[in-house]
């Protein structure tokens, strides 16, 4: 299962937003990867997320290996996170 999402967070996936994204990915019921067009990286790894350098307006791809309700729920949650303009 795969989803393409545009990052709306004003500061992109840097520092605090990246840490919050990773925390959300760690709580997800499925393993998720994220990519910006290159090799996918684990969504639950802060170092991997920081190296992506995703900025506001960039398109990322979220993916899971399965096609279950858990996979869909994980993608829904992370997609909603990325579509926020401001992370609180």
C-alpha positions in Angstrom: 0.0 0.0 0.0 1.4 3.4 -1.0 0.4 7.0 -0.7 1.8 10.2 -2.1 1.6 13.2 0.1 2.7 16.9 -0.1 4.4 18.1 3.1 2.4 21.1 4.3 4.3 21.7 7.6 5.8 25.1 7.2 9.3 24.2 8.5 9.2 20.8 6.7 10.5 17.6 8.4 13.3 19.2 10.4 14.0 19.0 14.1 10.8 19.1 16.1 8.4 18.1 13.3 10.7 15.2 12.4 10.8 14.0 16.0 7.0 14.2 16.2 6.6 12.4 12.9 8.9 9.6 14.1 7.0 9.3 17.3 3.7 8.9 15.3 5.4 6.3 13.0 6.6 4.4 16.1 3.0 4.2 17.3 1.6 3.0 14.0 0.3 -0.5 13.9 2.3 -1.2 10.7 5.9 -0.7 9.5 6.0 2.4 7.2 8.7 3.7 4.9 9.0 7.2 3.5 10.8 8.5 0.4 11.3 11.7 -1.6 11.9 9.9 -4.8 15.0 8.0 -3.8 15.4 4.9 -1.7 12.7 4.5 0.9 13.8 4.9 4.6 12.1 3.7 7.8 9.6 6.3 9.0 10.4 5.5 12.6 14.0 6.5 12.3 14.9 10.1 13.2 18.2 10.0 11.5 16.6 8.7 8.3 13.8 11.4 8.4 16.3 14.2 8.9 18.5 13.0 6.0 15.5 13.2 3.7 15.5 17.0 4.0 11.8 17.2 3.1 10.6 20.8 3.0 7.1 22.4 2.8 5.7 21.7 -0.6 7.9 18.6 -1.3 6.1 15.4 -2.3 6.9 12.2 -0.3 5.7 8.7 -0.7 4.6 6.7 2.4 4.4 2.9 1.9 3.7 -0.2 3.9 4.3 -3.9 2.9 0.8 -5.1 3.5 -2.7 -4.2 2.5 -4.5 -4.6 5.8 -6.6 -2.1 7.8 -3.6 -1.6 10.1 -1.5 -0.5 7.1 -4.3 1.9 5.9 -4.6 3.3 9.5 -0.9 3.9 9.7 -0.8 5.7 6.3 -3.9 7.8 7.3 -2.3 8.9 10.5 1.0 9.9 9.0 -0.6 11.5 6.0 -2.7 13.7 8.4 0.4 14.6 10.3 2.2 15.8 7.1 -0.8 17.8 5.9 -0.7 20.1 9.0 0.6 23.6 8.3 1.9 24.1 11.9 3.0 21.3 14.3 2.1 22.0 17.9 
